[in-house]
Structure formats: C-alpha cells, structure tokens
C-alpha cells in the first residue's frame, strides 16, 4: 500500500483556455468560478500563466487577471505561473505585484520564468532586446528582490508600492538551468513537468543538492506540475481527454485552435498517442477515474518527493473541469491509496 501524505499542499495552474464557442469574457468568468470552488476544496494556490498571441489561451495580461481572481476570492493564494521576466522591466513587475500585495496582503505569489510564452516573432514584438534580458535573468530577479526590500528606500530608483510588501518569489523552470538559480538564491522551485518532463529528476537533484538558505527560505521547497483529467470512470476520462490530445497536436504542428469538444478517441488519435513526442509531453498526464488518478498521483509523489503538487486540467466543458478538480481534491484529502 502506498500513501499520499495529506500534509502535501495541492494547487492549481490556470491557463484561461478558451473553448470553441466561447469568448475570453466567458473564460474569465469560468476562471473566477473555478478559483472560488478551488478555495472551498482546499487548494493552496491559484496560479495564472502568461501566454501571448495564442488563440486558445486568454492569460496574456497575467497581473490584471490575478487582480480579478484575488478580488473575487478571500483565502486562496493567487500567483503567476508565471511572469516571463524577459518580457518585462523588473521595475514594472515590482510595481504591479507590490500593488497586488497591498490590495491582497499575504495572498500574492510571484513566479518568475525566462521562457517567452509565445513564438519568437511575437517575443520580439513584446521586447526587441528580449534575448539580452534572458541572459540577465538572474540579475533581473535580484533587481525585483531589491525593489521589494525595505533597504531600497535609500535608492534613487524605487518601487515605492512594493517596499516591505510580502510577495514571495518562486523560480519556474522546464530544464536544469533555473534549478541552479533557484538553489543559489534560496528560492522555491516550480518545475513544468506537465509539458516538459524530461529533466524533472535531474533538475530536482540539482536544486536540492545545491540549495543555499536565504532570508525567504531556509530549506528547499519544490513544486511539480502535472496534468490531471479525472472523471467518474476511466472511459469517461479518456473521452474528455480527447480535447487535450487535439490541443497538443495543434501545439506540435503549429496549428493552434480553440479547445475542441471531446469525442471518442479515433484510431488516428490513438496512433498519435504512441508517437514519442506525445509520450514525452504527456508523461505526467494522469487520466482516469478517481481510483486510477489516485494511484498515479501516489506513485508520482513517491518517486519525486516534491513538497507540493500543482495541477492543470485542459478540459473543454466547464462542468467537467470542475468535476475533475473536485475529484482531485478528494484524492489529496484521503489518507491512503491502494497500490496496484
């Protein structure tokens, strides 16, 4: 018998995915509804991604959407998963998140990544000197820390609204590069194993072996993100997951479309699932009934020993998505999961 340690926090990553037949306004309404229910179901954080020039994802103005979510909830932590720092000036990030921290004390997280969150042409349109900012990512993280520090009151350039405000920083990564940085700076580390699982274990090993305590964090703290589609039966979860498969196919072929309604997996889609590229991306996609997903989750936690799980669910229908997150919360609140 394997067990899930019920002290492990579980959180939610929201991409604000736009389903076919709906609008971004519909998506934002559903995101807030999900956040309110996630708060009631015991989720620790509700993080929002940053993506640009993507038809199917509406989380492009991350800090604005965070304000919408935080203002409509009362306890759950709201954060960025993440702010793609090379797209932004550190001073502006500090001012935006300092403002959020003033409005919602003790509830705002600032997750920072260095990927563009878009294609290269759009990344250049966002910030033409972006590649220089990528190289300066460690220094720009340090600048943000300085802007939040009370000691910055004597500096000539200040983010007045951020000074002394409690907004913890998190380093996001999908390879080993950011693991070194998170360890060196003594910051929590969140790994994107929901779409880039290949270097998960190496990155975690680097992070734990090289961690240096900081003012924010005395011991290493890791978060791993997984895909979850839970339903009442394995068959129903598989049917719902066809929307995820179609979405991944669009990403791989650069033919991104709105999230499509589910259907029975065709022979063609089943064949695609056997392709190495699909298997790599969906290695940590836990799809099935409550019992099936519980076992997969318990195995993952036993293998990784991460401190926290973050879940993302690419599901077309809002009611199905709510059901999936509700079932996962029940899994994380139960004491024992039978091993296969």
N, C-alpha and C positions, 0 to 999 in steps of 0.2 A: 504494500500500500504506500503510495506517495501522497504527500500532503502539500497544501498551499498554506504558507504562513499568512494568517489573516491580518497580521500587522503590516503587511506589504501594501503600500498605497497603490491605488489604481486611478488612472487619469485618462483624459480624452483629448485626442487631436482632431480638430475640426478644419477641414479644407473649404467649407462652404461650397460644396459641389452643387452645380446647377443641373437638375434633371430635365430631360426633354419635356417640353410643355409647360415649364415653369420659368419664372424670371428671377433675377438676383434679389428683388424685393421679397419674393416668396421664400427664397433660400435663407435670407437674413431672419425672416420671421420664424422659420423652422429651426435655425441655429439657436435662437433665443429660447424657443420651446424646449429644445434638447438640453440646453445648459441648465434650465430650471429643473428639469427632471433629473439630470445627472447630479445636480446638487442634492436632491432628495434621495438619490440612490447611493450616495456615499462616495462619489468620485471626488478626488482631491483637487485636480486642476482641470481647466478647460482651456486648452491652448489653441491658438489660431495660426495658420500657416501664412506665408507670403508667396504669392504667385502672380505673374504678370502675363498679359497677352494670351490668356488661356480661356477659351470659350466656356469650358465646363467648370471653372473654379472662380469664385467671386471674392476670395480673400486676398485682394490686392492692396487695399488700404488697411493694413493689419491693426494699427493702433486705433483707428477710427472704429473698426468693428469690435475691438476689445472694449472700448467705452460703451458701446451698445450692449454687449453681453454683461459687463460688470454692473452697469446701471440697472439691468433687469434681474439681477440675482442678488443674494445677500451674503453668502458664506464662501462659496467655491472660489478658489484662486483662478484668476484669469491671466493668461500669459501669451507670449509669442512663441510659436514653434516653427519657424522663428522669424525674427527680423534678420534679413540678409544684409549684414552690415556694410559690405562694399557698395550696396545701392544707396547708402545714406551717409550724411555727415554725422559724426558722433555727437556733435553739439545738439543737433536737431533730435536725435534719438533720445538723448538725456532729457531734453525739454519735454518731449512728448510723454515719456514714461515717468518723468518727475510729476507731470500734471496728473497722469493716471494714478500715480501713487498718492498724491494729495487728495484726489477725489475718492479713492477707494483704499484707505490705509490698510496695510498688511495683507492685501489680496492680489497684488500685481507681480507677475514674474516677467523677466526679460531674458528670453532665449535668443542667442546670437549665433548665426551661421555665416559661412562665407560663400556659399553657392549663389548663383544669380536668381534662382527661382523662375527662370524663363529661358528663352533661346538667346543666343549671343547677340543677334541684331537688336532685340529689344533691350537687352542688358546695356548695350552701347547707347541706346536712346535714353535710358534712365540716367546713366552716368558715364560719359565718354572716357573718363580716367579710371574706370572701374578696376582694370587689371592692376593698376598701381595700388589701389585700395585693398585688393586681395592680398598683395604682398605685405601690406601694412596692417593686416588683420590683427595680429597680436598687439601692436601699438595702439590701434583704434579701440580695442577692448579696454586697454589701460586708460585711454582718454575718457571713456564713459565712466569707468570706475572713479576717476579723478573728479569728474563733474558731479557725481553723487556724493563725494566725500565732503564732510564739513570743513576739512582743511583747505578746500578750494576757495573758501571765502576771501582769501588774500590774493587770488589770481586775477589777472586782468581780463581774462575771458571766463565767464561764469554761466552756468545754467542755474540761475537763482532758484527756480521752482523745484530743482532736483536735490539741492544740497541737504544732506542729512536725511533724505527720504529713504525708507526701507523698500527697496526694489531689488531682490536678489537676482544675480546674473547666472545664467546657465550657458554652457558651450554645447552647441549642436554639432553633430558630425555624421558622416556616412563613410568615412575612411579613417585611417590611423592618424592623419595629420592633426586633427583637432583634439585627439586623445592626449597627445603630448602637451598641447597648450592648456587644456583643462587641468591636467595634472600639475603643470608648472605654476599656474595661477591659483591652484587650490579652489577650483570651482566645480559645481556639479556638472555631470556629463550626460548628455542625452544622445543616444545612437539611433539612427534612422534604419533600423533593421526591417521595417515594414516594406521598404523598397530596395535597400542596398545591404543585404545581409552578409555578404561575402567576408567582410573583415570584422564582423562583430566581436568574435572572441579575441582576436589579436588586439583590437582597439581597447577592449575592456582590460586585457592583461597589461597593456602599456599604461593605461590610466591608473590602475591600482598599484602597479609596481613603482610608479614614479610620482605618486601624489605627494604634494607638499602642502601642509596645513596653511590656512590663510585666516584672515580676520572673519571672512564669511563662513568658512567651512573647516572644521578640524579633522574630519575623516572623509574619505572618498564617498561619493554618492552618485550612483549610476541609474539611468532610466533607459529602458529599451522599448521601442515602439513596435507593435505587432498589428497585423490585420486580423479582424475578427468579424465573422458573419455567423451569428447564432440564430437558430430558429427552433421550432418545436420538434422537427425531425431532421435527420441527415438529408433526406431527399429535398425537403423544402429549402434548407440552407444552400444546397447545391444549386437549385433553381435560381434562388436570389443572387447567388454569386456570379451568374452569367453576366450581370451588369458590370461587375468588377473585371471579368475576363475581357469583355469588349472594350472597357476603358483602357486596360493595359495594352491591348492590341493597338489601340489608337495612339498610345504613347510610343510604342515601339516602331510604328510605321509612320509617325508624324502626321497622323490624320485624326487629330483630337476633335471630339464631338461632345455634345451634351451627354450626360449619363443616361443610358438607354434602359428601357423597361426590361425586366427579367423574362427569360423564356427557358424552356428545356435546353440543356446543353446539346448542341448539334454534334454530329460526328466530326465536323471540321473544327469546332471549338475544343472538343476533347483531344483531337490530334495536336492542336496548338499548345494545349497544356503540357504535352510531353516534350515540347521544344525546350532546349537548355536555357534559353533566355527567359522564358516564362517561369521555369522551375527555379531559376536563380532569384527572380524578382519576388516570387510568391512562396519562398521557402518558409516564411513565418506568416502564412495566411491560414488561420485556424477557422475552418468552415465545418459546421455540423450542428447537431443537437447540443443541448446543454451538457450532457454527459461527454460527448465527443470533444467539445471545446474545453471542458474542464480538464480532461486528461492531457490534451495538447498543451494547455497552459501550465499545468503542474510540471510536465516534463521540461518545458522551456525554462521555468523558474529554477528547477533543479539543476539544469545544465549551465545556466548563465549566472545564477546567484545575484542578479541585479537587485537594486534596492526598491525599484518602482517599475510598474508597467504602465505604458501609455498605449491606448487602443485607438485605432482608426477603422471606420467601417464605411466602405464605399457601397451604398445601398440606394437603389432608385426610389423606393417608396418610403415616405417619412414614417409611417406607422411601423413598417418592417424594421426600419433603422432603430426606432425607439425600442422595439421588442428585443432586438439584438443587444443593445446596450443594457437593457434591464436584465436580461438573462446573464450577461457577463458580470454585472454587479452581484447577482445572486451567487454565481460561481465564486467570486472573490470573498464573499462573506461566509461561505460554508467552510467547515473546518477540515474535512477530509475528502479526497478524491480517490476513488478506486483506481489502481494502476491496471493497465491492460495485461 
